[in-house]
Amino acid sequence: MTSVSMVFVTAPDQETATRLTTSVVKEELAACGNILPSVRSIYRWQGKVHDEAESMVIFKTTRTGSDRLRERLVELHPYECPEVLVVHTDAGHADYLSWVEQSVRKMP
């Protein structure tokens, strides 16, 4: 069975989230990215607590492609320390998992 990973990324705004998503889907590093236009993030950074509006993207890729996607997102991201979290899935709808696998470029 195909092994799919979800990669969660926050972005400072919807425009940045759209740019990141479009880039990695065009590069065939992710089958898709779902943009949640508004999330509220409360976090500690450099000794201060911040309360910010951000956008969240949930990418779908293959387990073998998740490292390449993570590296590329860090390259493209405007944050000094972007949130890029990879979650491997154990199960899912077989047809959907196959579509993800067919949509992500194979490793050379």
N, CA and C atoms as a LAMMPS dump frame, in Angstrom:
ITEM: TIMESTEP
0
ITEM: NUMBER OF ATOMS
324
ITEM: BOX BOUNDS ff ff ff
-5.0000000000000000e+02 5.0000000000000000e+02
-5.0000000000000000e+02 5.0000000000000000e+02
-5.0000000000000000e+02 5.0000000000000000e+02
ITEM: ATOMS id mol type element x y z
1 1 1 N 0.835 -1.183 0
2 1 2 C 0 0 0
3 1 3 C 0.882 1.25 0
4 2 1 N 0.421 2.276 -0.65
5 2 2 C 1.137 3.536 -0.725
6 2 3 C 1.204 4.192 0.643
7 3 1 N 2.346 4.755 0.967
8 3 2 C 2.518 5.448 2.225
9 3 3 C 2.551 6.953 1.962
10 4 1 N 1.601 7.66 2.562
11 4 2 C 1.445 9.089 2.336
12 4 3 C 1.816 9.834 3.61
13 5 1 N 2.391 11.013 3.426
14 5 2 C 2.707 11.891 4.548
15 5 3 C 1.966 13.203 4.384
16 6 1 N 1.578 13.776 5.518
17 6 2 C 1.004 15.116 5.54
18 6 3 C 2.058 16.034 6.138
19 7 1 N 2.229 17.195 5.522
20 7 2 C 3.214 18.16 5.986
21 7 3 C 2.467 19.445 6.32
22 8 1 N 2.554 19.856 7.576
23 8 2 C 1.863 21.047 8.068
24 8 3 C 2.839 22.22 8.081
25 9 1 N 2.398 23.353 7.532
26 9 2 C 3.241 24.544 7.459
27 9 3 C 2.388 25.768 7.771
28 10 1 N 2.891 26.645 8.634
29 10 2 C 2.235 27.93 8.822
30 10 3 C 2.961 28.971 7.974
31 11 1 N 2.206 29.994 7.583
32 11 2 C 2.741 31.085 6.773
33 11 3 C 2.197 32.403 7.33
34 12 1 N 2.906 33.502 7.092
35 12 2 C 2.469 34.774 7.666
36 12 3 C 1.143 35.297 7.108
37 13 1 N 0.765 34.833 5.918
38 13 2 C -0.475 35.311 5.306
39 13 3 C -0.886 34.36 4.18
40 14 1 N -2.076 34.592 3.641
41 14 2 C -2.61 33.711 2.604
42 14 3 C -1.813 33.815 1.304
43 15 1 N -1.31 34.99 0.995
44 15 2 C -0.505 35.165 -0.221
45 15 3 C 0.753 34.292 -0.173
46 16 1 N 1.428 34.29 0.959
47 16 2 C 2.629 33.453 1.112
48 16 3 C 2.257 31.976 1.057
49 17 1 N 1.177 31.605 1.715
50 17 2 C 0.723 30.211 1.686
51 17 3 C 0.423 29.77 0.253
52 18 1 N -0.219 30.627 -0.515
53 18 2 C -0.537 30.307 -1.911
54 18 3 C 0.734 30.169 -2.738
55 19 1 N 1.692 31.065 -2.524
56 19 2 C 2.956 31.007 -3.268
57 19 3 C 3.712 29.716 -2.953
58 20 1 N 3.8 29.363 -1.678
59 20 2 C 4.478 28.124 -1.294
60 20 3 C 3.788 26.906 -1.908
61 21 1 N 2.469 26.875 -1.809
62 21 2 C 1.701 25.733 -2.312
63 21 3 C 1.838 25.592 -3.816
64 22 1 N 1.679 26.68 -4.528
65 22 2 C 1.792 26.642 -5.991
66 22 3 C 3.173 26.162 -6.414
67 23 1 N 4.209 26.657 -5.755
68 23 2 C 5.582 26.276 -6.115
69 23 3 C 5.823 24.779 -5.958
70 24 1 N 5.484 24.226 -4.802
71 24 2 C 5.825 22.818 -4.571
72 24 3 C 4.918 21.855 -5.337
73 25 1 N 3.684 22.266 -5.624
74 25 2 C 2.82 21.414 -6.453
75 25 3 C 3.33 21.425 -7.895
76 26 1 N 3.716 22.598 -8.412
77 26 2 C 4.284 22.664 -9.764
78 26 3 C 5.564 21.836 -9.869
79 27 1 N 6.356 21.818 -8.803
80 27 2 C 7.611 21.059 -8.784
81 27 3 C 7.383 19.573 -8.511
82 28 1 N 6.12 19.17 -8.361
83 28 2 C 5.728 17.787 -8.107
84 28 3 C 6.33 17.228 -6.811
85 29 1 N 6.486 18.106 -5.819
86 29 2 C 6.953 17.672 -4.506
87 29 3 C 5.779 17.343 -3.592
88 30 1 N 4.598 17.844 -3.945
89 30 2 C 3.366 17.547 -3.216
90 30 3 C 2.247 17.354 -4.226
91 31 1 N 1.322 16.469 -3.897
92 31 2 C 0.161 16.264 -4.76
93 31 3 C -0.799 17.438 -4.635
94 32 1 N -0.914 17.972 -3.416
95 32 2 C -1.794 19.12 -3.193
96 32 3 C -1.448 19.768 -1.871
97 33 1 N -2.006 20.94 -1.682
98 33 2 C -1.899 21.637 -0.405
99 33 3 C -3.235 22.282 -0.106
100 34 1 N -3.75 22.048 1.077
101 34 2 C -5.001 22.669 1.509
102 34 3 C -4.653 23.883 2.353
103 35 1 N -5.114 25.055 1.921
104 35 2 C -4.808 26.291 2.627
105 35 3 C -5.969 26.652 3.543
106 36 1 N -5.672 26.744 4.823
107 36 2 C -6.624 27.234 5.809
108 36 3 C -6.264 28.711 5.996
109 37 1 N -7.101 29.613 5.512
110 37 2 C -6.701 31.016 5.404
111 37 3 C -6.442 31.729 6.717
112 38 1 N -7.014 31.266 7.8
113 38 2 C -6.819 32.003 9.043
114 38 3 C -6.737 31.058 10.24
115 39 1 N -5.573 31.07 10.864
116 39 2 C -5.394 30.387 12.135
117 39 3 C -4.753 31.392 13.08
118 40 1 N -4.982 31.222 14.337
119 40 2 C -4.368 32.102 15.334
120 40 3 C -3.273 31.31 16.02
121 41 1 N -2.065 31.855 15.985
122 41 2 C -0.915 31.184 16.587
123 41 3 C -0.407 31.995 17.774
124 42 1 N -0.345 31.337 18.904
125 42 2 C 0.234 31.939 20.1
126 42 3 C 1.463 31.105 20.421
127 43 1 N 2.612 31.751 20.448
128 43 2 C 3.858 31.009 20.574
129 43 3 C 4.93 31.86 21.244
130 44 1 N 5.929 31.185 21.762
131 44 2 C 7.079 31.871 22.34
132 44 3 C 8.19 31.876 21.294
133 45 1 N 8.764 33.053 21.045
134 45 2 C 9.867 33.181 20.097
135 45 3 C 10.822 34.237 20.62
136 46 1 N 12.071 33.862 20.763
137 46 2 C 13.137 34.733 21.236
138 46 3 C 12.761 35.419 22.552
139 47 1 N 12.195 34.632 23.47
140 47 2 C 11.895 35.098 24.805
141 47 3 C 10.612 35.885 24.969
142 48 1 N 9.851 36.068 23.898
143 48 2 C 8.604 36.821 23.969
144 48 3 C 7.441 35.96 23.491
145 49 1 N 6.27 36.195 24.073
146 49 2 C 5.061 35.51 23.629
147 49 3 C 4.413 36.359 22.538
148 50 1 N 4.122 35.712 21.408
149 50 2 C 3.503 36.384 20.257
150 50 3 C 2.1 35.825 20.055
151 51 1 N 1.217 36.654 19.534
152 51 2 C -0.158 36.274 19.201
153 51 3 C -0.4 36.804 17.794
154 52 1 N -0.365 35.908 16.808
155 52 2 C -0.384 36.314 15.399
156 52 3 C -1.45 35.58 14.597
157 53 1 N -1.985 36.261 13.605
158 53 2 C -2.827 35.612 12.595
159 53 3 C -1.888 35.042 11.535
160 54 1 N -2.115 33.806 11.149
161 54 2 C -1.321 33.148 10.111
162 54 3 C -2.252 32.326 9.232
163 55 1 N -1.697 31.777 8.175
164 55 2 C -2.391 30.778 7.36
165 55 3 C -1.699 29.445 7.581
166 56 1 N -2.434 28.362 7.413
167 56 2 C -1.893 27.01 7.573
168 56 3 C -2.077 26.266 6.262
169 57 1 N -1.063 25.53 5.862
170 57 2 C -1.172 24.671 4.681
171 57 3 C -0.925 23.23 5.12
172 58 1 N -1.771 22.336 4.633
173 58 2 C -1.582 20.902 4.858
174 58 3 C -1.271 20.285 3.5
175 59 1 N -0.025 19.87 3.331
176 59 2 C 0.422 19.258 2.079
177 59 3 C 0.274 17.748 2.16
178 60 1 N 0.025 17.116 1.007
179 60 2 C 0.04 15.659 0.906
180 60 3 C 1.15 15.269 -0.057
181 61 1 N 1.994 14.36 0.402
182 61 2 C 3.108 13.873 -0.404
183 61 3 C 3.339 12.409 -0.05
184 62 1 N 4.315 11.802 -0.679
185 62 2 C 4.672 10.432 -0.335
186 62 3 C 5.657 10.442 0.836
187 63 1 N 5.734 9.341 1.528
188 63 2 C 6.693 9.24 2.636
189 63 3 C 8.113 9.452 2.108
190 64 1 N 8.421 8.867 0.956
191 64 2 C 9.766 9.014 0.402
192 64 3 C 10.025 10.43 -0.11
193 65 1 N 8.991 11.169 -0.431
194 65 2 C 9.152 12.537 -0.909
195 65 3 C 9.083 13.59 0.188
196 66 1 N 8.767 13.18 1.411
197 66 2 C 8.546 14.16 2.475
198 66 3 C 9.811 14.943 2.846
199 67 1 N 10.968 14.319 2.793
200 67 2 C 12.202 15.051 3.112
201 67 3 C 12.493 16.123 2.076
202 68 1 N 12.312 15.794 0.791
203 68 2 C 12.541 16.784 -0.269
204 68 3 C 11.574 17.95 -0.126
205 69 1 N 10.308 17.645 0.17
206 69 2 C 9.306 18.695 0.346
207 69 3 C 9.675 19.565 1.542
208 70 1 N 10.025 18.972 2.651
209 70 2 C 10.402 19.732 3.844
210 70 3 C 11.567 20.671 3.549
211 71 1 N 12.597 20.165 2.89
212 71 2 C 13.773 20.977 2.565
213 71 3 C 13.403 22.15 1.65
214 72 1 N 12.568 21.89 0.66
215 72 2 C 12.184 22.945 -0.286
216 72 3 C 11.333 24.013 0.395
217 73 1 N 10.421 23.599 1.267
218 73 2 C 9.594 24.572 1.984
219 73 3 C 10.453 25.481 2.864
220 74 1 N 11.451 24.912 3.522
221 74 2 C 12.35 25.728 4.339
222 74 3 C 13.102 26.723 3.456
223 75 1 N 13.535 26.307 2.258
224 75 2 C 14.217 27.214 1.32
225 75 3 C 13.33 28.378 0.907
226 76 1 N 12.066 28.086 0.615
227 76 2 C 11.145 29.09 0.081
228 76 3 C 10.513 29.986 1.144
229 77 1 N 10.505 29.548 2.378
230 77 2 C 9.738 30.206 3.437
231 77 3 C 10.407 31.492 3.918
232 78 1 N 9.614 32.54 4.194
233 78 2 C 10.204 33.796 4.666
234 78 3 C 10.61 33.786 6.145
235 79 1 N 10.095 32.849 6.946
236 79 2 C 10.431 32.825 8.372
237 79 3 C 11.851 32.32 8.594
238 80 1 N 12.49 32.825 9.628
239 80 2 C 13.816 32.362 10.034
240 80 3 C 13.77 30.903 10.473
241 81 1 N 12.687 30.524 11.152
242 81 2 C 12.518 29.162 11.667
243 81 3 C 11.084 28.709 11.374
244 82 1 N 10.791 28.311 10.128
245 82 2 C 9.408 27.967 9.776
246 82 3 C 8.937 26.664 10.43
247 83 1 N 7.65 26.649 10.736
248 83 2 C 7.02 25.422 11.221
249 83 3 C 6.796 24.509 10.015
250 84 1 N 7.48 23.399 9.977
251 84 2 C 7.294 22.392 8.935
252 84 3 C 7.277 21.049 9.656
253 85 1 N 6.082 20.481 9.826
254 85 2 C 5.921 19.237 10.571
255 85 3 C 5.443 18.135 9.637
256 86 1 N 6.124 17.006 9.654
257 86 2 C 5.79 15.866 8.802
258 86 3 C 5.102 14.807 9.655
259 87 1 N 3.918 14.377 9.187
260 87 2 C 3.166 13.33 9.866
261 87 3 C 2.93 12.206 8.864
262 88 1 N 3.443 11.023 9.163
263 88 2 C 3.251 9.878 8.281
264 88 3 C 1.924 9.21 8.612
265 89 1 N 1.18 8.841 7.585
266 89 2 C -0.112 8.19 7.792
267 89 3 C 0.04 6.68 7.699
268 90 1 N -0.809 5.978 8.417
269 90 2 C -0.797 4.524 8.392
270 90 3 C -1.871 3.954 7.471
271 91 1 N -2.889 4.748 7.185
272 91 2 C -3.998 4.249 6.385
273 91 3 C -4.707 5.415 5.71
274 92 1 N -5.548 5.08 4.767
275 92 2 C -6.34 6.077 4.051
276 92 3 C -7.096 5.41 2.924
277 93 1 N -7.893 6.194 2.224
278 93 2 C -8.653 5.693 1.08
279 93 3 C -7.661 5.295 -0.022
280 94 1 N -7.683 4.06 -0.433
281 94 2 C -6.683 3.514 -1.364
282 94 3 C -6.583 4.312 -2.657
283 95 1 N -7.702 4.708 -3.235
284 95 2 C -7.661 5.481 -4.478
285 95 3 C -6.984 6.835 -4.264
286 96 1 N -7.259 7.461 -3.136
287 96 2 C -6.64 8.758 -2.833
288 96 3 C -5.135 8.591 -2.639
289 97 1 N -4.734 7.572 -1.91
290 97 2 C -3.315 7.315 -1.68
291 97 3 C -2.589 7.071 -3.003
292 98 1 N -3.227 6.355 -3.9
293 98 2 C -2.633 6.105 -5.226
294 98 3 C -2.483 7.397 -6.014
295 99 1 N -3.501 8.272 -5.925
296 99 2 C -3.437 9.56 -6.624
297 99 3 C -2.26 10.389 -6.111
298 100 1 N -2.065 10.416 -4.787
299 100 2 C -0.934 11.157 -4.225
300 100 3 C 0.37 10.6 -4.781
301 101 1 N 0.505 9.291 -4.762
302 101 2 C 1.737 8.662 -5.257
303 101 3 C 1.994 9.002 -6.726
304 102 1 N 0.948 9.005 -7.543
305 102 2 C 1.091 9.306 -8.971
306 102 3 C 1.393 10.783 -9.221
307 103 1 N 1.039 11.644 -8.272
308 103 2 C 1.197 13.082 -8.447
309 103 3 C 2.538 13.627 -7.971
310 104 1 N 3.283 12.822 -7.216
311 104 2 C 4.551 13.271 -6.66
312 104 3 C 5.693 12.634 -7.453
313 105 1 N 6.63 13.483 -7.858
314 105 2 C 7.767 13.023 -8.659
315 105 3 C 8.573 11.978 -7.89
316 106 1 N 8.947 10.933 -8.569
317 106 2 C 9.751 9.867 -7.959
318 106 3 C 11.181 10.342 -7.741
319 107 1 N 11.817 9.776 -6.748
320 107 2 C 13.227 10.089 -6.481
321 107 3 C 14.064 9.547 -7.632
322 108 1 N 15.088 10.305 -8.044
323 108 2 C 15.96 9.816 -9.136
324 108 3 C 16.815 8.639 -8.706
